[in-house]
């Protein structure tokens, strides 16, 4: 193996590791619902920049209340 292939291999492995890390972060945020607040704020500001955007706490409370009000549509165990 010559000296030029080792750095190229390391670069390729590092790029793959970064890509996997980004995908894993995205996946976990989607599964846990963490990205829902980001989507909400983006959509709310795009529709009306003057509107008051809920805080994360208010948003999560609203989301949990909506899930509790509709047990068939929400993922509840009991």
C-alpha positions in Angstrom: 0.0 0.0 0.0 1.5 3.3 -1.0 1.3 6.5 1.1 -1.4 8.2 -1.0 -4.2 5.6 -0.6 -4.2 5.6 3.2 -5.2 9.3 3.6 -7.9 8.8 0.9 -9.2 5.8 2.8 -9.3 7.7 6.0 -11.1 10.6 4.4 -13.7 8.3 2.9 -14.2 6.5 6.2 -14.5 9.9 8.1 -17.0 11.1 5.5 -19.1 8.0 5.9 -18.9 8.2 9.7 -20.2 11.8 9.5 -23.0 10.9 7.1 -24.1 8.0 9.4 -23.9 10.3 12.4 -26.1 12.9 10.7 -28.6 10.3 9.6 -28.7 8.8 13.2 -29.3 12.3 14.7 -32.1 13.0 12.1 -33.7 9.6 12.8 -33.7 9.9 16.6 -35.1 13.5 16.4 -37.9 12.2 14.1 -38.7 9.2 16.2 -38.8 11.1 19.5 -40.7 14.1 18.1 -37.9 16.5 18.8 -38.1 17.9 15.3 -41.8 18.7 15.6 -41.1 22.0 17.4 -38.6 23.1 14.7 -41.2 22.3 11.9 -43.8 24.2 13.9 -41.7 27.4 14.3 -40.6 27.4 10.7 -44.2 27.0 9.4 -45.6 29.5 11.9 -43.1 32.2 11.0 -43.4 31.5 7.3 -47.2 31.9 7.4 -47.3 35.0 9.5 -44.1 36.6 10.8 -46.0 38.8 13.3 -47.6 35.9 15.0 -46.4 34.9 18.5 -44.7 31.6 18.4 -45.3 29.2 21.3 -42.4 28.4 23.5 -41.1 24.9 23.4 -42.9 24.2 26.8 -46.2 25.6 25.5 -45.9 23.6 22.3 -45.1 20.3 24.1 -48.0 20.9 26.5 -50.4 21.6 23.6 -49.1 18.5 21.8 -49.5 16.2 24.9 -53.0 17.6 25.6 -54.0 16.9 22.0 -52.7 13.3 22.2 -54.5 12.8 25.5 -57.8 14.1 24.1 -57.7 11.6 21.2 -56.6 8.2 22.7 -57.4 6.4 19.4 -55.1 8.6 17.3 -52.3 9.0 19.9 -49.8 6.4 21.0 -51.0 5.6 24.5 -50.5 2.4 26.5 -53.6 2.7 28.7 
